Amino acid sequence: MEHELSLETLLQHLGEETPFPYGAVTPPIVQTTLFTAPSLRLRTEQKGLNDAGYVYTRESNPTVRLAEQKLAALEGTEDALCFASGMAAIASAILAFTRTGDHVICVESAYPPTRMLLESWLARYGVQVSFIEGKCTEEFERALQPNTRMIYLESPSSMVFHLQDLRAVSELARARGILTLCDNSWATPIFQNPYALGVDLVLHSASKYLGGHSDLLAGVVAGRREHIEQVRETRSLLGGVLEPFGGWLLVRGLRTLPVRMERAHASGLQVAEWLAAQPPIARVNHPGLPSHPQHALARQQMRGYGSLFSFETRPITAENAYAFADRLRLFRFGCSWGGYESLLLGWAQGESEPAPWLFRIYIGLENPSDLIRDLQDALPALTP
Ligand SMILES: Cc1ncc(COP(=O)(O)O)c(C=O)c1O
C-alpha cells in the first residue's frame, strides 16, 4: 500500500481483499459448527485439514474471524477475540490470568456484574479483590499487595463516569509485572485506545456501540498475541464464543461505527451542555464537559465521547421523578445502551424523601434538538 489508509477505510477493507463468493459485498455467514478434512489421513495427521485450518466453530469461524481482524485493527492490538457477550469476554479474560492466592485491584464503579464476578465468585477460588475509586494513580499504588496480579480498569466507569489515568496506571503495573485490563465499551476504539496507552487487554461489550442496533449480544478481548492465546484457550474451555450470525452482525455494525460515534459525540455533548444549564439539575456527569473534575485527563486520553452520561437532580420525591419520566415521549426506560434509541434510568440517592435522584441518560441517534425539546417539556416535573 502506497499510503496509510484511514481507520474508516481500513475498517471496511481489512479481511475483504479477496472478493466474497458471487461478488457479494457483505461477508458470507459461515453457519457451520464443523469443518471437515478431505481424508482421515490428513485429519489424523493434522495436516491439510482445509485451507484455513478451521476445525470447529467453538475454536474459530471465518465470519467471526473477520470481525476479530477488524477489531484488532481498530484497537491497534496484535489480535482480538469475540465472545457471546461482554460478560463472557470479561470473565474469560479475568479467569485466564488469575490463580488461587492472587490479588486483584478493581475500580469500584466498574460495571456491577464485573464487580460481582470478582467479589463473590472469584472469592470462592481464593482470589482476593480490593475496590478503589481509582481517580488518582496514587490510590492504585496504595492498594498494591505483594500478590497483586491484575488491575481492572473501566474508564469512564459505569453510572458516575470517573476516569483512570490509563498511561500512568499501566506504567505502574508494568514495572511490577501486573496485568492491566480496561473495559473500553463507552469510548469505543474510535475515541480511546487503551492498548496504545500501555494497557495489556482491552475489553468490550460489543452489545453496545460496536453492534450499534440493540440486536446483538457480543463481547471482545483485544491485546498482545501471547495474551490472546491464553484467553483463546479459556474461551474454548468455557465455551462463551460468538456464533457466526453474531459475527456477521458485528461486522455490519463496525461498518458504520465511525459515523455513528461522530454523531454520538456531538449529540451527547449538546444534550449534556443543555441539561447542565437547567435549574432542576444539580450536576451533569459527562467527561466532555469542562465542569467534569477529570476533563483535562479526558482530553488527554480520549479523542471524543460516548453519549451515555448521568445527571443529578436537586432533592425531589419519587412522584416528581416518575412524572418527569412519564412526560418524556422520545426516551424509553431500559438498562442497555449503544443502539439507535434514547434511554433513561433513575434512582433515588437516599432513603428519605425528598432525595436527590441520579438519572442515567443515553442519547441515541434521533435529532438532538427533538430530544432537548422533549426533556424541556418534561423538566418542570422535577421542580417539587
Ligand atoms: C460498561 C459495560 N461493560 C460490560 C457490559 C457487559 O456486556 P454484555 O451485556 O454484553 O454482557 C456492560 C453491559 O451493560 C457494560 O455497560
The ligand as a Gaussian input file, in Angstrom:
#p B3LYP/6-31G(d) Opt

LIG

0 1
 C      -19.524000      -0.981000      30.657000
 C      -20.087000      -2.347000      30.418000
 N      -19.250000      -3.389000      30.356000
 C      -19.691000      -4.637000      30.156000
 C      -21.038000      -4.906000      29.996000
 C      -21.497000      -6.333000      29.825000
 O      -21.778000      -6.594000      28.494000
 P      -22.873000      -7.667000      27.998000
 O      -24.205000      -7.187000      28.435000
 O      -22.667000      -7.685000      26.516000
 O      -22.518000      -8.979000      28.654000
 C      -21.952000      -3.848000      30.010000
 C      -23.388000      -4.124000      29.788000
 O      -24.266000      -3.370000      30.092000
 C      -21.464000      -2.532000      30.241000
 O      -22.309000      -1.476000      30.316000

